[in-house]
Amino acid sequence: FFGAGPMEDLANSTVYAMYLDGAHLGLGDRDYYLEDSENARDLRDAYRKYVMTLTRLVGYDEAAQQRVADNVMKIETALAEAAMSREELRNPAASYNPMTMQELAERYPNVDLKRYFAKQGINDINSVIIGQPKSLAAVDSILANATEQELHDYFTAGYIASAAPYLSDDFVTADFLLSKAVSGVQEPLPRWKRAVSVPNSLLGEAVGQLYVEKYFPPTSKNKMLDLVANLKTALRQHIDALTWMSDTTKARAREKLDAFTVKIGYPDKWRDYSKLDIDRRKSYWDNIKGAIKHEQAYNLSDWGKPVDRDRWFMTPQTVNAYYNPTTNEICFPAGILQAPYFNPDADPAENYGAIGVVIGHEMTHGFDDQGSQFDKDGNLSNWWTENDRKRFNELTDGLAEQFNRIIVLGDTHANGRFTLGENIADQGGLRVAYTAYHNSLGDSKGEVIDGFTPDQRFYLSYANVWAGNIRDEEILLRTKTDPHSLGRWRVNGSLRNIEPFFNAFNIKEGDKMYMPVDQRVIIW
């Protein structure tokens, strides 16, 4: 029905607040329950079959299997109807709804949150920030009106589904077949990969410590620090040069840029897992449950403490990066600091076109449609003049509409509003990294290598990062659920706005990648 945990208070990032989020849906996205498209209907059928298979495997007869599937779909459809859309969830203010425990008891009398938190050892809670009030209202209604059998079936199916990947092959196969229907994957991962993924997720920093000892030399961290410094300088140049922003807002933007915290490679202090007991005498699933409880206890342990600014939100071995608005930090785990993103021996054009763009991307997130709503201290606060915010919104609306026009498959269009933050960051990353690269050259023009100019290698390196193969089902899934544009459009969609790209490859009117000047959108 919901999950809860402490996180920095959006209105005061120096303290933790308790947040309660929306409902978990077995199909992953609300639209799959609500849309009348062929794909959505097929996925609902696959989900019902999945629930029936799981309940059959634990001993339910056919009538009971059907009943459980009916009850799960009834309850989850009600939750989906009340859930915010993914576009609505992009507005931080809409998800910030503080309520006292007394208010919660009055508004949602059937949801005993006081007991819920007490069962987890938290008895000193006075208020909770509700992410989706309509979702919680739906839960309250379900608890008031559903039969005990309906609730029992809903929770039973959810529990079996959470265990399925860790049980016998029949359960694993059922889990895989649902994934196949949703994403088009043709065969399950081999057992060893599935096995390795478990400590990687539940013992992430312990695995990360082993990873960095073997694969992340100190020289890589030093080179990254230099790159980050160069990208910050370039972003400052871009802020200074903006024609649509006033000097007042520019000054606040520079203050926020200067306040960035940079994390590279791995945390200064490793996490302690000594309280986690792995017992070979217990079943695999019992040990998994113990690890999940340990992780939950770790997350809840923040409650009542000062905000830990040293905590990492990704493990060192993760091939990714992030910007966190409430701590105003950018983080680049060791895992992404390898080819094709980063090669300490590569030509600078290649590194700036790959990891340089990633650095610029994360920095730009501090100034995208969401990040721009947070100040330098990580608080949800308006630091813009009214006219500057209006102009910014006009530009972002234009970029959203550009991506809305992209057809990803059949008659399915990209969702430019849902992917707006990532599209802003992709474009900003490309522009800022290009400036930083040319700053690094000084008076040199760079050299032609294998027939490609430095600018061409910069853009080819960026394209190479996102090259890949993808099935039709996964295209539809990511278009629904991933705030990033598909890899193809992170390249082709973003580069069509950038003049130096046209110049690098002599792209002119009539070429497929050409976009008329009056249709291009440049933000940062």
C-alpha positions as CSV (number, residue, x, y, z in Angstrom):
1,F,0.0,0.0,0.0
2,F,2.9,2.4,0.7
3,G,6.4,2.6,2.0
4,A,8.0,5.1,4.4
5,G,11.4,6.3,5.5
6,P,13.4,9.3,6.5
7,M,14.9,11.8,4.0
8,E,16.1,15.4,4.1
9,D,13.2,17.7,4.6
10,L,12.6,19.6,1.4
11,A,11.9,22.8,3.3
12,N,14.9,22.4,5.7
13,S,17.6,20.1,4.3
14,T,19.5,20.1,7.6
15,V,17.0,17.7,9.3
16,Y,15.4,14.4,8.4
17,A,11.6,14.2,7.8
18,M,9.5,11.1,7.6
19,Y,8.1,10.6,4.1
20,L,5.3,8.2,3.0
21,D,5.1,7.4,-0.7
22,G,2.5,6.1,-3.0
23,A,1.4,2.5,-3.6
24,H,3.6,-0.2,-5.2
25,L,2.0,-1.7,-8.3
26,G,2.9,-5.1,-9.5
27,L,2.9,-4.0,-13.1
28,G,5.1,-1.1,-12.3
29,D,3.1,1.7,-13.9
30,R,-0.4,3.0,-13.3
31,D,-1.1,3.3,-17.0
32,Y,-0.9,-0.4,-17.5
33,Y,-4.0,-0.8,-15.3
34,L,-5.9,2.1,-16.9
35,E,-5.2,2.2,-20.6
36,D,-7.3,0.4,-23.1
37,S,-4.5,-0.2,-25.6
38,E,-3.6,-3.7,-26.9
39,N,-0.2,-3.6,-25.1
40,A,-1.8,-2.7,-21.7
41,R,-4.5,-5.4,-22.1
42,D,-1.8,-8.0,-22.9
43,L,0.2,-7.0,-19.9
44,R,-2.8,-7.2,-17.6
45,D,-3.5,-10.7,-18.9
46,A,0.2,-11.7,-18.3
47,Y,0.0,-10.3,-14.8
48,R,-3.1,-12.2,-13.9
49,K,-1.5,-15.4,-15.3
50,Y,1.6,-14.6,-13.2
51,V,-0.5,-14.3,-10.0
52,M,-2.3,-17.5,-10.7
53,T,0.9,-19.4,-11.4
54,L,2.5,-18.2,-8.1
55,T,-0.6,-19.2,-6.1
56,R,-0.8,-22.6,-7.8
57,L,2.8,-23.2,-6.9
58,V,2.1,-22.7,-3.2
59,G,-0.9,-25.0,-3.3
60,Y,-4.0,-23.0,-4.2
61,D,-6.7,-24.8,-6.3
62,E,-7.9,-23.3,-9.6
63,A,-10.9,-21.5,-8.1
64,A,-8.7,-19.9,-5.4
65,Q,-6.1,-18.9,-8.0
66,Q,-8.7,-17.1,-10.0
67,R,-10.1,-15.4,-6.8
68,V,-6.6,-14.1,-5.8
69,A,-5.9,-12.8,-9.3
70,D,-9.3,-11.0,-9.3
71,N,-8.8,-9.5,-5.9
72,V,-5.2,-8.3,-6.7
73,M,-6.4,-6.7,-9.9
74,K,-9.3,-5.0,-8.2
75,I,-7.2,-3.5,-5.4
76,E,-4.2,-2.5,-7.6
77,T,-6.5,-1.0,-10.2
78,A,-8.1,1.2,-7.5
79,L,-4.6,2.2,-6.3
80,A,-3.6,3.0,-9.9
81,E,-6.7,5.2,-10.4
82,A,-5.6,7.3,-7.4
83,A,-1.9,7.4,-8.2
84,M,-0.3,10.5,-9.6
85,S,1.0,10.3,-13.2
86,R,4.7,10.3,-13.8
87,E,4.5,13.8,-15.2
88,E,2.8,15.0,-12.0
89,L,5.4,13.4,-9.9
90,R,8.0,15.7,-11.5
91,N,6.7,18.6,-9.4
92,P,8.4,18.4,-6.0
93,A,6.0,20.8,-4.4
94,A,3.0,18.5,-5.4
95,S,4.6,15.7,-3.5
96,Y,5.4,17.7,-0.4
97,N,2.3,17.5,1.9
98,P,3.3,17.6,5.6
99,M,0.6,16.4,8.0
100,T,0.6,15.9,11.8
101,M,-0.1,12.5,13.2
102,Q,-3.4,13.9,14.4
103,E,-4.4,15.2,11.0
104,L,-3.5,11.8,9.5
105,A,-5.6,10.0,12.0
106,E,-8.6,12.3,11.2
107,R,-8.2,12.2,7.4
108,Y,-7.3,8.5,7.1
109,P,-8.9,6.8,10.1
110,N,-8.5,3.3,8.7
111,V,-4.7,3.7,8.2
112,D,-3.1,3.4,11.7
113,L,0.2,5.1,11.0
114,K,1.0,5.4,14.7
115,R,0.9,1.6,15.0
116,Y,2.7,1.2,11.7
117,F,5.7,3.3,12.8
118,A,5.7,1.8,16.4
119,K,6.0,-1.7,14.9
120,Q,9.3,-0.4,13.3
121,G,10.5,1.0,16.6
122,I,9.6,4.6,15.9
123,N,7.5,6.1,18.6
124,D,8.6,9.8,18.6
125,I,7.1,10.9,15.3
126,N,4.9,14.0,15.2
127,S,4.4,14.5,11.5
128,V,4.7,12.8,8.1
129,I,5.2,14.2,4.6
130,I,2.7,12.5,2.4
131,G,3.8,12.1,-1.2
132,Q,0.4,11.3,-2.7
133,P,-2.6,12.2,-0.6
134,K,-5.1,10.7,-3.1
135,S,-3.2,7.4,-3.0
136,L,-3.4,7.3,0.8
137,A,-7.1,8.1,0.6
138,A,-7.6,5.2,-1.7
139,V,-5.8,2.9,0.8
140,D,-8.0,4.2,3.5
141,S,-11.1,3.4,1.5
142,I,-9.8,-0.1,0.6
143,L,-9.1,-0.9,4.2
144,A,-12.6,0.3,5.2
145,N,-14.5,-1.5,2.4
146,A,-12.5,-4.5,1.2
147,T,-13.3,-7.9,2.7
148,E,-10.8,-9.7,4.9
149,Q,-10.4,-12.3,2.1
150,E,-9.6,-9.6,-0.5
151,L,-7.0,-8.0,1.7
152,H,-5.5,-11.4,2.6
153,D,-5.3,-12.3,-1.1
154,Y,-3.7,-9.0,-2.0
155,F,-1.0,-9.3,0.7
156,T,-0.4,-13.0,0.0
157,A,0.2,-12.4,-3.7
158,G,2.6,-9.5,-3.0
159,Y,4.6,-11.6,-0.5
160,I,4.9,-14.6,-2.8
161,A,6.0,-12.2,-5.7
162,S,8.7,-10.7,-3.5
163,A,10.0,-14.2,-2.7
164,A,9.7,-15.7,-6.2
165,P,13.2,-14.7,-7.5
166,Y,14.8,-16.6,-4.6
167,L,12.7,-19.8,-4.6
168,S,12.8,-22.9,-6.8
169,D,13.1,-22.8,-10.6
170,D,9.3,-22.9,-11.1
171,F,8.9,-19.6,-9.2
172,V,11.9,-18.1,-11.0
173,T,10.4,-19.1,-14.4
174,A,7.1,-17.5,-13.5
175,D,8.9,-14.3,-12.5
176,F,10.9,-14.4,-15.8
177,L,7.8,-14.9,-18.0
178,L,6.2,-11.7,-16.5
179,S,9.5,-9.9,-17.3
180,K,9.4,-11.3,-20.8
181,A,5.9,-9.9,-21.4
182,V,6.8,-6.5,-20.0
183,S,10.2,-6.0,-21.5
184,G,10.6,-8.6,-24.3
185,V,13.7,-10.3,-22.8
186,Q,14.0,-13.7,-24.4
187,E,15.9,-15.7,-21.8
188,P,16.6,-15.4,-18.1
189,L,20.0,-14.4,-16.8
190,P,22.2,-17.4,-16.0
191,R,22.1,-18.5,-12.4
192,W,25.5,-17.1,-11.6
193,K,24.6,-13.6,-12.6
194,R,21.4,-13.8,-10.6
195,A,23.3,-15.0,-7.7
196,V,26.0,-12.3,-7.9
197,S,23.2,-9.6,-8.2
198,V,22.0,-10.4,-4.6
199,P,25.1,-9.4,-2.6
200,N,25.6,-6.6,-5.1
201,S,22.2,-5.1,-4.1
202,L,22.0,-6.1,-0.4
203,L,25.7,-5.8,0.5
204,G,26.4,-3.1,-2.1
205,E,29.2,-1.2,-0.3
206,A,30.9,-4.4,0.8
207,V,31.1,-5.5,-2.8
208,G,32.1,-2.0,-3.8
209,Q,35.1,-2.0,-1.4
210,L,36.4,-5.1,-3.2
211,Y,35.7,-3.5,-6.6
212,V,37.6,-0.2,-6.0
213,E,40.6,-2.1,-4.6
214,K,41.0,-3.9,-7.8
215,Y,39.7,-1.5,-10.5
216,F,39.9,2.1,-9.4
217,P,43.4,3.5,-9.0
218,P,43.9,6.9,-7.3
219,T,45.1,8.4,-10.6
220,S,41.6,8.0,-12.0
221,K,40.1,10.0,-9.1
222,N,42.7,12.8,-9.6
223,K,41.9,13.0,-13.3
224,M,38.2,13.2,-12.6
225,L,38.7,16.0,-10.1
226,D,40.5,18.0,-12.8
227,L,37.6,17.3,-15.3
228,V,35.0,18.3,-12.7
229,A,36.8,21.6,-12.1
230,N,37.0,22.3,-15.8
231,L,33.3,21.5,-16.2
232,K,32.4,23.8,-13.3
233,T,34.4,26.6,-15.0
234,A,32.6,26.0,-18.3
235,L,29.1,26.0,-16.7
236,R,29.9,29.3,-15.0
237,Q,30.8,30.7,-18.4
238,H,27.5,29.5,-19.8
239,I,25.6,31.0,-17.0
240,D,27.4,34.3,-17.5
241,A,26.6,34.3,-21.2
242,L,22.8,33.6,-20.9
243,T,20.7,36.2,-22.8
244,W,17.4,35.1,-21.2
245,M,18.4,35.4,-17.6
246,S,18.8,38.5,-15.5
247,D,22.0,39.4,-13.5
248,T,20.1,38.9,-10.3
249,T,19.2,35.2,-11.0
250,K,22.6,34.6,-12.6
251,A,24.2,35.6,-9.3
252,R,22.1,33.1,-7.4
253,A,22.9,30.4,-10.0
254,R,26.6,31.0,-9.6
255,E,26.2,30.7,-5.8
256,K,24.5,27.3,-6.3
257,L,27.2,26.1,-8.6
258,D,29.9,27.1,-6.2
259,A,28.1,25.2,-3.4
260,F,28.2,21.9,-5.3
261,T,29.6,19.0,-3.3
262,V,31.5,16.5,-5.5
263,K,31.8,12.8,-4.7
264,I,34.0,10.6,-6.8
265,G,34.8,6.9,-6.8
266,Y,33.7,5.7,-3.3
267,P,32.8,7.0,0.2
268,D,35.5,8.1,2.6
269,K,34.0,5.7,5.2
270,W,32.8,2.3,4.4
271,R,29.5,1.0,5.7
272,D,29.5,-1.6,8.5
273,Y,27.7,-4.8,7.8
274,S,28.7,-6.6,11.0
275,K,25.2,-6.8,12.4
276,L,23.9,-8.8,9.4
277,D,23.8,-12.5,10.2
278,I,24.1,-14.8,7.2
279,D,23.3,-18.3,8.5
280,R,24.1,-21.3,6.2
281,R,21.7,-23.4,8.2
282,K,18.7,-21.3,7.2
283,S,17.0,-21.4,3.8
284,Y,18.1,-19.0,1.1
285,W,14.8,-17.0,1.4
286,D,15.2,-16.7,5.1
287,N,18.6,-15.2,4.7
288,I,17.3,-12.9,2.0
289,K,14.6,-11.7,4.4
290,G,17.2,-11.1,7.0
291,A,19.2,-9.0,4.6
292,I,16.1,-7.0,3.6
293,K,15.3,-6.3,7.3
294,H,18.9,-5.3,7.9
295,E,18.6,-2.8,5.0
296,Q,15.4,-1.4,6.2
297,A,16.8,-1.0,9.7
298,Y,19.8,0.8,8.2
299,N,17.5,3.2,6.4
300,L,15.4,3.9,9.4
301,S,18.4,4.4,11.6
302,D,18.7,7.9,10.1
303,W,15.6,8.9,12.0
304,G,16.4,11.4,14.8
305,K,20.0,12.0,13.7
306,P,21.6,15.0,12.0
307,V,21.6,14.7,8.2
308,D,24.5,12.6,7.0
309,R,26.0,14.5,4.1
310,D,28.7,11.8,3.6
311,R,26.2,9.1,2.7
312,W,26.2,7.8,-0.8
313,F,23.0,7.0,-2.7
314,M,24.8,4.7,-5.2
315,T,27.3,1.9,-4.6
316,P,30.9,2.4,-6.0
317,Q,30.5,-0.3,-8.6
318,T,27.4,1.3,-10.1
319,V,27.7,2.3,-13.8
320,N,25.7,5.5,-13.3
321,A,25.9,9.0,-11.6
322,Y,23.5,11.3,-9.9
323,Y,22.7,14.8,-8.7
324,N,20.8,15.0,-5.4
325,P,19.0,18.4,-5.0
326,T,18.5,18.2,-1.2
327,T,22.3,18.0,-0.6
328,N,23.2,19.9,-3.8
329,E,25.8,17.2,-4.6
330,I,27.0,15.4,-7.8
331,C,28.3,11.9,-7.5
332,F,30.3,9.8,-9.9
333,P,30.8,6.2,-8.7
334,A,34.0,4.2,-9.7
335,G,31.9,1.9,-11.9
336,I,31.2,4.6,-14.5
337,L,34.8,5.7,-14.6
338,Q,35.7,3.1,-17.2
339,A,35.3,2.7,-21.0
340,P,33.4,3.8,-22.9
341,Y,32.7,6.6,-20.4
342,F,36.3,7.2,-19.2
343,N,39.7,6.1,-20.3
344,P,42.7,7.8,-18.6
345,D,44.8,7.0,-21.7
346,A,42.3,8.2,-24.3
347,D,42.4,11.3,-26.4
348,P,40.9,14.2,-24.4
349,A,38.1,14.7,-27.1
350,E,36.9,11.2,-26.3
351,N,36.9,11.7,-22.6
352,Y,35.2,15.1,-22.7
353,G,32.6,13.7,-25.2
354,A,31.8,10.8,-22.8
355,I,32.5,11.3,-19.1
356,G,32.7,15.0,-19.6
357,V,29.2,15.1,-20.8
358,V,28.1,12.9,-17.9
359,I,29.7,15.4,-15.5
360,G,28.0,18.3,-17.3
361,H,24.7,16.4,-17.3
362,E,24.7,15.9,-13.5
363,M,25.7,19.6,-12.9
364,T,22.9,20.7,-15.2
365,H,20.4,18.7,-13.2
366,G,20.9,21.3,-10.5
367,F,19.3,23.7,-12.9
368,D,16.7,21.6,-14.7
369,D,12.9,21.8,-14.3
370,Q,13.1,20.1,-10.9
371,G,16.6,20.9,-9.6
372,S,16.1,24.6,-10.3
373,Q,13.4,24.7,-7.6
374,F,16.0,24.0,-4.9
375,D,18.5,26.6,-3.6
376,K,22.2,26.2,-2.9
377,D,21.5,24.7,0.5
378,G,19.2,22.0,-0.9
379,N,15.9,23.6,0.2
380,L,12.8,23.8,-1.9
381,S,12.9,27.6,-2.5
382,N,12.3,30.0,-5.3
383,W,15.6,31.9,-6.1
384,W,14.4,33.2,-9.4
385,T,12.9,36.5,-10.5
386,E,9.4,36.1,-11.8
387,N,10.3,37.0,-15.4
388,D,13.4,34.6,-15.5
389,R,11.2,31.7,-14.3
390,K,8.6,32.6,-17.0
391,R,11.3,32.6,-19.7
392,F,12.8,29.4,-18.4
393,N,9.4,27.7,-18.5
394,E,8.9,28.9,-22.1
395,L,12.2,27.4,-23.2
396,T,11.6,24.1,-21.3
397,D,8.1,23.9,-22.9
398,G,9.7,24.2,-26.3
399,L,12.1,21.4,-25.5
400,A,9.3,19.2,-24.2
401,E,7.3,19.7,-27.4
402,Q,10.4,18.8,-29.5
403,F,10.6,15.4,-27.9
404,N,6.8,14.9,-27.9
405,R,7.0,14.9,-31.7
406,I,9.5,12.0,-31.7
407,I,7.9,8.7,-32.7
408,V,9.6,5.9,-30.9
409,L,7.6,2.9,-32.2
410,G,4.5,2.6,-34.4
411,D,2.2,5.4,-33.3
412,T,3.8,5.8,-29.9
413,H,5.4,9.1,-29.3
414,A,8.2,10.0,-26.8
415,N,6.9,11.8,-23.6
416,G,8.8,15.1,-23.7
417,R,7.3,16.3,-20.4
418,F,8.2,13.1,-18.5
419,T,11.8,13.1,-19.9
420,L,12.2,16.9,-19.6
421,G,14.7,17.0,-16.8
422,E,17.0,14.4,-18.4
423,N,16.7,16.1,-21.8
424,I,17.7,19.5,-20.3
425,A,20.6,17.8,-18.6
426,D,21.7,15.9,-21.8
427,Q,21.7,19.2,-23.8
428,G,23.4,21.1,-21.0
429,G,26.0,18.4,-20.5
430,L,26.8,18.4,-24.2
431,R,27.2,22.1,-24.4
432,V,29.2,22.6,-21.2
433,A,31.5,19.6,-21.9
434,Y,32.2,21.0,-25.4
435,T,33.2,24.4,-23.9
436,A,35.3,22.7,-21.2
437,Y,37.1,20.6,-23.9
438,H,38.0,23.7,-26.0
439,N,39.1,25.5,-22.8
440,S,41.5,22.6,-22.1
441,L,43.0,22.9,-25.6
442,G,44.2,26.4,-24.9
443,D,45.8,27.7,-28.2
444,S,46.0,24.2,-29.7
445,K,43.4,23.1,-32.3
446,G,43.8,19.5,-31.4
447,E,44.8,16.8,-33.9
448,V,43.1,14.8,-36.6
449,I,43.1,11.1,-35.6
450,D,42.0,8.3,-38.0
451,G,40.5,11.0,-40.3
452,F,38.3,12.5,-37.6
453,T,38.6,16.1,-36.3
454,P,38.6,16.7,-32.6
455,D,35.0,18.0,-32.7
456,Q,33.9,15.0,-34.6
457,R,35.5,12.6,-32.1
458,F,33.9,14.5,-29.2
459,Y,30.4,13.9,-30.7
460,L,31.1,10.4,-31.8
461,S,32.3,9.6,-28.3
462,Y,29.0,10.8,-26.9
463,A,27.1,8.8,-29.5
464,N,29.1,5.7,-28.7
465,V,28.1,5.9,-25.0
466,W,24.4,5.4,-26.0
467,A,24.8,2.9,-28.8
468,G,22.8,-0.3,-28.2
469,N,20.2,-2.8,-29.3
470,I,16.7,-2.7,-27.8
471,R,13.5,-4.8,-28.3
472,D,10.2,-3.3,-29.2
473,E,8.7,-4.3,-25.8
474,E,11.5,-2.6,-24.0
475,I,11.0,0.6,-26.1
476,L,7.4,0.7,-24.9
477,L,8.3,0.0,-21.3
478,R,11.0,2.6,-21.1
479,T,8.8,5.2,-22.8
480,K,6.3,4.6,-20.0
481,T,8.6,4.3,-17.0
482,D,12.1,5.8,-17.7
483,P,12.6,9.5,-17.2
484,H,15.5,9.3,-19.7
485,S,14.9,9.4,-23.4
486,L,15.8,6.3,-25.3
487,G,19.5,6.1,-26.1
488,R,18.9,6.9,-29.8
489,W,17.1,10.1,-29.0
490,R,19.5,11.2,-26.2
491,V,21.9,11.5,-29.1
492,N,19.8,12.5,-32.2
493,G,17.2,14.5,-30.3
494,S,19.6,16.5,-28.3
495,L,22.2,17.2,-31.0
496,R,19.7,18.7,-33.4
497,N,19.7,21.8,-31.2
498,I,23.5,22.3,-31.1
499,E,25.2,24.5,-33.8
500,P,28.8,23.2,-33.2
501,F,27.6,19.7,-34.0
502,F,26.3,20.9,-37.4
503,N,29.6,22.6,-38.1
504,A,31.6,19.5,-37.1
505,F,29.9,17.3,-39.7
506,N,28.9,20.0,-42.2
507,I,25.2,19.3,-41.6
508,K,23.0,21.6,-43.7
509,E,19.3,22.1,-44.6
510,G,17.9,18.9,-46.1
511,D,20.0,16.6,-44.1
512,K,18.2,14.3,-41.6
513,M,19.8,15.7,-38.5
514,Y,19.3,19.4,-39.5
515,M,16.8,21.5,-37.5
516,P,16.0,25.1,-38.6
517,V,17.5,27.8,-36.3
518,D,14.1,29.1,-35.3
519,Q,13.1,25.7,-34.0
520,R,16.2,25.0,-31.9
521,V,16.0,25.3,-28.1
522,I,19.0,26.2,-26.1
523,I,18.6,26.5,-22.3
524,W,22.0,26.2,-20.5
